Amino acid sequence: MTLGTRLYTWLRGQEVGRDEFGNRYYRDKTGELRARREKRWVVYEGEAEATKVPPDWHAWLHHLIAAPPPPGGLPTRKAWQKPHLPNQTGTPNAYRPPGHDLRGGVRAKATGDYEPWTPG
């Protein structure tokens, strides 16, 4: 977090909640100025990575819902929905298709249903 963000949060921020990743969410405690929407922001736990914001909090940050989500998330979550997972690109948990260098680099043989294009 930069010094400016830390100072602005200390002077004007009102914490409204935290998510399961430790991110803290704030709104401007001075209220709405003129006809503008209230300012909302997140202070990330650890590295600032936008994919670490769960969908419930994303909706609140972007003014799609009026009230911050309750602890544990919104009650509209379906049983088949998986828990939110930040982007895994660049980590050991990243998806690597068969034949990827980090999965051995060996692809399965073609099944015979492929014919390469030849010009002419």
Backbone as a chain_set.jsonl record, in Angstrom:
{"seq": "MTLGTRLYTWLRGQEVGRDEFGNRYYRDKTGELRARREKRWVVYEGEAEATKVPPDWHAWLHHLIAAPPPPGGLPTRKAWQKPHLPNQTGTPNAYRPPGHDLRGGVRAKATGDYEPWTPG", "coords": {"N": [[0.852, -1.169, 0.0], [0.531, 2.193, -0.815], [1.907, 5.249, 0.524], [0.168, 7.406, 0.207], [-2.336, 6.131, -0.146], [-2.554, 4.85, 2.31], [-2.65, 7.056, 4.069], [-4.962, 8.417, 3.121], [-6.889, 6.448, 3.622], [-6.716, 6.279, 6.402], [-7.505, 8.872, 7.177], [-10.02, 9.354, 5.887], [-11.385, 6.962, 5.543], [-13.845, 4.454, 6.263], [-14.044, 1.407, 7.647], [-15.825, -1.3, 6.324], [-15.93, -4.007, 6.154], [-14.432, -7.343, 5.902], [-12.964, -9.863, 3.835], [-12.661, -13.441, 3.132], [-10.039, -13.701, 2.363], [-8.62, -11.836, 3.741], [-8.64, -9.258, 2.824], [-9.449, -5.806, 3.202], [-12.285, -3.703, 3.223], [-13.457, -0.478, 2.37], [-15.365, 2.565, 2.813], [-15.995, 5.984, 1.983], [-16.045, 7.948, 4.755], [-17.026, 10.502, 4.999], [-19.304, 10.706, 3.623], [-21.675, 11.11, 0.898], [-20.752, 13.396, -1.592], [-22.205, 16.145, -2.964], [-23.942, 15.222, -5.842], [-22.734, 12.83, -6.275], [-21.699, 9.352, -6.321], [-20.877, 7.358, -3.419], [-17.46, 6.895, -2.441], [-15.721, 3.888, -2.738], [-13.376, 1.413, -1.724], [-10.696, -1.045, -1.746], [-8.309, -2.533, 0.41], [-5.723, -4.528, -0.093], [-4.716, -7.688, 1.255], [-1.501, -8.567, 1.494], [-0.047, -9.07, -1.719], [-1.207, -6.795, -4.182], [-3.75, -7.811, -6.005], [-6.221, -7.979, -8.266], [-7.916, -10.154, -8.762], [-8.237, -11.333, -6.352], [-10.458, -10.426, -5.104], [-13.539, -11.425, -3.981], [-16.663, -12.4, -5.661], [-18.985, -11.327, -4.352], [-18.033, -9.105, -2.918], [-16.956, -7.695, -5.053], [-19.254, -6.923, -6.397], [-20.285, -5.112, -4.524], [-18.231, -3.159, -4.434], [-18.441, -2.063, -6.993], [-20.877, -0.83, -6.968], [-23.123, -2.413, -7.525], [-24.655, -3.689, -5.693], [-26.249, -2.368, -2.788], [-25.694, -2.603, -0.01], [-22.936, -3.761, 1.995], [-21.68, -7.135, 1.641], [-22.75, -9.698, 3.944], [-20.853, -11.275, 6.648], [-19.375, -14.269, 5.538], [-20.534, -14.295, 3.066], [-23.027, -13.709, 0.466], [-26.43, -14.821, 0.894], [-27.505, -15.983, -1.367], [-25.961, -17.814, -2.631], [-25.458, -20.71, -4.518], [-25.66, -24.302, -4.101], [-24.092, -25.671, -5.911], [-22.116, -23.934, -6.65], [-18.689, -23.16, -6.733], [-16.199, -22.255, -4.264], [-14.695, -18.956, -4.301], [-11.689, -18.472, -6.118], [-8.558, -17.039, -6.408], [-6.75, -15.814, -9.333], [-4.604, -18.197, -10.707], [-2.482, -18.142, -12.422], [0.939, -18.301, -13.203], [1.687, -19.5, -10.869], [2.491, -22.525, -8.995], [0.072, -23.896, -9.037], [-1.187, -23.373, -11.423], [-3.09, -23.962, -14.441], [-2.042, -26.42, -16.653], [-1.928, -27.659, -19.772], [-2.084, -30.984, -21.298], [1.063, -32.016, -22.561], [2.424, -29.708, -22.032], [5.476, -28.033, -21.237], [6.166, -28.037, -18.511], [4.776, -30.201, -17.625], [6.026, -32.427, -18.458], [6.218, -32.376, -21.218], [5.345, -34.096, -23.241], [3.164, -34.921, -25.706], [0.043, -36.525, -26.461], [-0.268, -38.94, -29.09], [-1.507, -38.188, -32.385], [-4.851, -39.001, -33.315], [-5.517, -39.946, -35.815], [-7.621, -38.787, -37.087], [-6.991, -36.395, -38.103], [-6.039, -34.392, -40.757], [-3.429, -32.832, -42.308], [-3.376, -29.591, -43.821], [-2.563, -28.995, -47.159], [-1.141, -26.851, -49.499], [-2.546, -26.012, -52.702]], "CA": [[0.0, 0.0, 0.0], [1.325, 3.409, -0.899], [1.734, 6.189, 1.623], [-1.037, 8.183, -0.059], [-3.504, 5.293, 0.14], [-2.601, 4.641, 3.762], [-3.078, 8.312, 4.682], [-6.352, 8.652, 2.741], [-7.702, 5.471, 4.343], [-6.709, 6.656, 7.824], [-8.246, 10.114, 7.38], [-11.379, 9.411, 5.344], [-11.979, 5.654, 5.345], [-14.619, 3.756, 7.283], [-14.013, -0.011, 7.276], [-17.159, -1.9, 6.301], [-15.856, -5.459, 6.254], [-13.271, -8.096, 5.437], [-13.327, -11.12, 3.182], [-11.929, -14.621, 3.6], [-8.625, -13.575, 2.007], [-8.011, -10.826, 4.603], [-8.77, -7.929, 2.227], [-10.31, -4.906, 3.969], [-13.085, -2.868, 2.335], [-13.72, 0.821, 2.973], [-16.159, 3.587, 2.137], [-15.653, 7.328, 2.429], [-16.887, 8.231, 5.917], [-17.584, 11.845, 4.918], [-20.592, 10.597, 2.943], [-21.739, 11.502, -0.508], [-20.537, 14.811, -1.882], [-23.09, 16.605, -4.041], [-24.778, 14.149, -6.39], [-21.849, 11.739, -6.677], [-21.782, 8.135, -5.522], [-19.838, 7.273, -2.389], [-16.224, 6.26, -2.868], [-15.461, 2.601, -2.096], [-12.093, 0.853, -2.147], [-10.204, -2.241, -1.059], [-6.899, -2.594, 0.772], [-5.419, -5.948, -0.231], [-3.813, -8.391, 2.168], [-0.4, -9.067, 0.661], [0.102, -8.481, -3.044], [-2.428, -6.221, -4.755], [-4.167, -8.619, -7.147], [-7.663, -7.748, -8.374], [-8.681, -11.401, -8.762], [-8.42, -11.779, -4.967], [-11.726, -9.882, -4.616], [-14.641, -12.351, -4.261], [-17.757, -11.793, -6.426], [-19.884, -10.543, -3.504], [-17.402, -7.813, -2.643], [-16.825, -7.006, -6.337], [-20.549, -6.291, -6.649], [-20.409, -3.944, -3.647], [-17.272, -2.135, -4.858], [-18.885, -1.451, -8.247], [-22.212, -0.276, -6.743], [-24.177, -3.286, -8.04], [-25.509, -3.896, -4.525], [-26.135, -1.182, -1.931], [-25.113, -2.912, 1.294], [-21.824, -4.706, 1.933], [-22.107, -8.505, 1.918], [-22.566, -10.123, 5.329], [-19.767, -12.252, 6.813], [-19.713, -15.571, 4.982], [-21.044, -14.143, 1.714], [-24.459, -13.516, 0.263], [-27.176, -16.069, 1.069], [-28.002, -16.494, -2.644], [-24.989, -18.745, -3.199], [-26.036, -22.017, -4.805], [-24.879, -25.433, -3.607], [-23.172, -26.137, -6.941], [-21.077, -22.935, -6.895], [-17.424, -23.383, -6.052], [-15.698, -21.045, -3.595], [-13.866, -18.099, -5.142], [-10.266, -18.786, -6.141], [-7.847, -16.022, -7.195], [-6.053, -16.256, -10.531], [-3.466, -19.047, -10.364], [-1.454, -18.03, -13.448], [2.264, -17.99, -12.683], [1.924, -20.231, -9.626], [2.532, -23.974, -9.241], [-1.288, -24.411, -9.204], [-1.73, -22.934, -12.707], [-3.48, -25.023, -15.358], [-1.067, -26.753, -17.688], [-2.54, -28.703, -20.585], [-1.183, -32.084, -21.653], [2.109, -31.622, -23.496], [3.111, -28.51, -21.55], [6.853, -28.334, -20.828], [6.237, -28.31, -17.085], [4.103, -31.473, -17.359], [6.769, -33.48, -19.126], [6.426, -31.991, -22.607], [5.008, -35.171, -24.167], [1.762, -34.89, -26.096], [-0.497, -37.779, -26.979], [-0.2, -39.068, -30.548], [-2.74, -37.853, -33.086], [-5.704, -40.199, -33.401], [-5.764, -40.338, -37.2], [-8.713, -38.029, -37.664], [-6.454, -35.089, -38.497], [-5.31, -34.354, -42.019], [-2.856, -31.494, -42.458], [-3.687, -28.877, -45.056], [-1.45, -28.796, -48.075], [-1.566, -25.887, -50.516], [-2.565, -26.365, -54.107]], "C": [[0.899, 1.234, 0.0], [1.026, 4.306, 0.304], [0.457, 7.003, 1.438], [-2.308, 7.399, 0.249], [-3.655, 5.074, 1.634], [-3.126, 5.895, 4.465], [-4.551, 8.599, 4.377], [-7.286, 7.711, 3.506], [-7.804, 5.838, 5.817], [-7.582, 7.876, 8.081], [-9.714, 10.007, 6.992], [-12.072, 8.072, 5.238], [-12.743, 5.13, 6.546], [-14.648, 2.288, 6.847], [-15.42, -0.588, 7.376], [-17.105, -3.425, 6.369], [-14.553, -6.021, 5.734], [-13.761, -9.36, 4.761], [-12.45, -12.256, 3.691], [-10.447, -14.59, 3.257], [-7.906, -12.527, 2.852], [-8.053, -9.426, 4.018], [-9.748, -7.1, 3.05], [-10.998, -3.938, 2.999], [-13.525, -1.615, 3.075], [-14.696, 1.622, 2.131], [-15.726, 4.928, 2.712], [-16.595, 7.711, 3.56], [-17.468, 9.636, 5.909], [-18.915, 11.838, 4.194], [-20.513, 11.052, 1.506], [-21.55, 13.01, -0.638], [-21.354, 15.169, -3.111], [-23.915, 15.432, -4.55], [-23.935, 12.932, -6.803], [-22.045, 10.528, -5.776], [-20.657, 8.117, -4.488], [-18.619, 6.541, -2.95], [-16.026, 4.984, -2.06], [-14.137, 2.066, -2.611], [-11.717, -0.332, -1.274], [-8.727, -2.057, -0.756], [-6.563, -4.087, 0.831], [-4.516, -6.453, 0.879], [-2.725, -8.996, 1.291], [-0.351, -8.324, -0.66], [-1.234, -7.964, -3.571], [-2.758, -6.957, -6.044], [-5.686, -8.566, -7.213], [-8.472, -9.038, -8.344], [-8.844, -11.976, -7.36], [-9.711, -11.23, -4.356], [-12.842, -10.863, -4.979], [-15.802, -11.648, -4.975], [-18.695, -10.925, -5.588], [-19.318, -9.147, -3.261], [-17.191, -7.025, -3.925], [-18.123, -6.268, -6.649], [-20.719, -5.043, -5.775], [-19.468, -2.822, -4.092], [-17.76, -1.369, -6.081], [-20.337, -0.984, -8.189], [-23.314, -1.105, -7.396], [-25.144, -3.688, -6.931], [-25.245, -2.735, -3.568], [-25.396, -1.469, -0.634], [-23.941, -3.871, 1.137], [-22.312, -6.125, 2.241], [-21.883, -8.871, 3.379], [-21.378, -11.08, 5.446], [-20.22, -13.63, 6.322], [-20.303, -15.494, 3.588], [-22.548, -13.973, 1.664], [-25.201, -14.844, 0.382], [-27.693, -16.667, -0.231], [-27.046, -17.485, -3.295], [-25.626, -20.125, -3.342], [-25.099, -23.129, -4.326], [-23.826, -25.885, -4.624], [-22.045, -25.136, -7.217], [-19.829, -23.252, -6.08], [-17.012, -22.117, -5.311], [-14.765, -20.267, -4.526], [-12.396, -18.465, -4.994], [-9.566, -17.709, -6.961], [-7.146, -16.649, -8.402], [-4.781, -17.019, -10.147], [-2.346, -18.987, -11.399], [-0.125, -17.632, -12.815], [2.583, -18.671, -11.369], [2.028, -21.721, -9.943], [1.137, -24.589, -9.452], [-1.913, -24.039, -10.539], [-2.077, -24.141, -13.58], [-2.395, -25.19, -16.415], [-1.639, -27.907, -18.51], [-1.564, -29.844, -20.854], [-0.191, -31.64, -22.723], [2.851, -30.367, -23.087], [4.499, -28.907, -21.055], [6.956, -28.682, -19.352], [5.44, -29.547, -16.673], [4.776, -32.603, -18.115], [6.997, -33.224, -20.597], [6.083, -33.068, -23.618], [3.514, -35.114, -24.437], [1.328, -36.26, -26.572], [-0.419, -37.778, -28.499], [-1.547, -38.672, -31.146], [-3.546, -39.132, -33.325], [-5.994, -40.631, -34.824], [-6.899, -39.581, -37.845], [-8.271, -36.646, -38.141], [-5.712, -35.244, -39.814], [-4.742, -32.959, -42.203], [-3.225, -30.902, -43.822], [-2.437, -28.753, -45.895], [-1.923, -27.856, -49.164], [-1.63, -26.518, -51.898], [-3.453, -27.421, -54.504]], "O": [[1.893, 1.3, 0.723], [0.023, 4.135, 0.997], [-0.258, 7.26, 2.406], [-3.248, 7.937, 0.836], [-4.767, 5.109, 2.161], [-3.961, 5.794, 5.363], [-5.306, 8.981, 5.272], [-8.343, 8.126, 3.981], [-8.874, 5.716, 6.414], [-8.311, 7.927, 9.072], [-10.573, 10.523, 7.707], [-13.248, 8.028, 4.875], [-12.345, 5.333, 7.694], [-15.21, 1.961, 5.802], [-16.117, -0.395, 8.372], [-18.126, -4.068, 6.615], [-13.698, -5.308, 5.208], [-14.838, -9.867, 5.074], [-11.606, -12.063, 4.566], [-9.673, -15.375, 3.805], [-6.698, -12.344, 2.699], [-7.555, -8.489, 4.641], [-10.753, -7.618, 3.539], [-10.372, -3.421, 2.074], [-13.912, -1.668, 4.242], [-14.843, 1.407, 0.928], [-15.158, 4.991, 3.802], [-17.806, 7.792, 3.359], [-18.328, 9.941, 6.735], [-19.596, 12.863, 4.152], [-19.441, 11.337, 0.973], [-22.124, 13.79, 0.122], [-21.204, 14.559, -4.17], [-24.526, 14.72, -3.754], [-24.386, 12.104, -7.594], [-22.489, 10.645, -4.634], [-19.626, 8.77, -4.657], [-18.74, 5.68, -3.821], [-16.149, 4.997, -0.836], [-13.803, 2.236, -3.783], [-12.316, -0.589, -0.23], [-7.983, -1.496, -1.56], [-7.058, -4.813, 1.693], [-3.656, -5.726, 1.377], [-3.004, -9.843, 0.443], [-0.581, -7.116, -0.723], [-2.265, -8.619, -3.421], [-2.106, -6.742, -7.066], [-6.364, -9.056, -6.31], [-9.63, -9.01, -7.927], [-9.514, -12.994, -7.186], [-10.025, -11.537, -3.206], [-13.074, -11.114, -6.162], [-15.915, -10.425, -4.901], [-19.155, -9.887, -6.065], [-20.022, -8.144, -3.379], [-17.241, -5.795, -3.896], [-18.099, -5.126, -7.108], [-21.24, -4.029, -6.239], [-19.868, -1.658, -4.122], [-17.524, -0.167, -6.199], [-20.962, -0.765, -9.226], [-24.343, -0.553, -7.786], [-26.308, -3.99, -7.193], [-24.144, -2.184, -3.543], [-24.565, -0.671, -0.202], [-23.95, -4.711, 0.236], [-23.253, -6.3, 3.016], [-20.924, -8.402, 3.991], [-20.94, -11.64, 4.441], [-21.312, -14.092, 6.654], [-20.553, -16.532, 2.975], [-23.244, -14.079, 2.674], [-24.661, -15.886, 0.011], [-28.268, -17.755, -0.213], [-27.304, -17.949, -4.406], [-26.249, -20.637, -2.412], [-23.897, -22.916, -4.169], [-22.786, -26.421, -4.242], [-21.11, -25.459, -7.949], [-19.908, -23.571, -4.894], [-17.428, -21.02, -5.685], [-14.132, -20.837, -5.415], [-11.917, -18.734, -3.893], [-9.945, -17.482, -8.11], [-6.975, -17.866, -8.471], [-3.978, -16.532, -9.351], [-1.356, -19.707, -11.27], [-0.077, -16.725, -11.985], [3.652, -18.442, -10.805], [1.687, -22.137, -11.05], [1.031, -25.691, -9.99], [-3.077, -24.365, -10.77], [-1.452, -25.197, -13.48], [-1.903, -24.218, -16.987], [-1.814, -29.011, -17.993], [-0.358, -29.692, -20.662], [-0.567, -30.964, -23.681], [3.825, -29.995, -23.741], [4.676, -29.997, -20.513], [7.756, -29.54, -18.977], [5.428, -29.907, -15.496], [4.152, -33.63, -18.382], [7.906, -33.815, -21.179], [6.5, -32.962, -24.771], [2.699, -35.24, -23.522], [2.144, -37.059, -27.031], [-0.496, -36.72, -29.124], [-2.589, -38.8, -30.503], [-2.979, -40.209, -33.512], [-6.684, -41.633, -35.011], [-7.122, -39.72, -39.047], [-9.101, -35.827, -38.535], [-4.861, -36.121, -39.963], [-5.501, -31.991, -42.25], [-3.362, -31.61, -44.819], [-1.365, -28.437, -45.378], [-3.011, -28.049, -49.706], [-0.872, -27.433, -52.219], [-3.514, -27.765, -55.685]]}, "num_chains": 1, "name": "protein.A"}
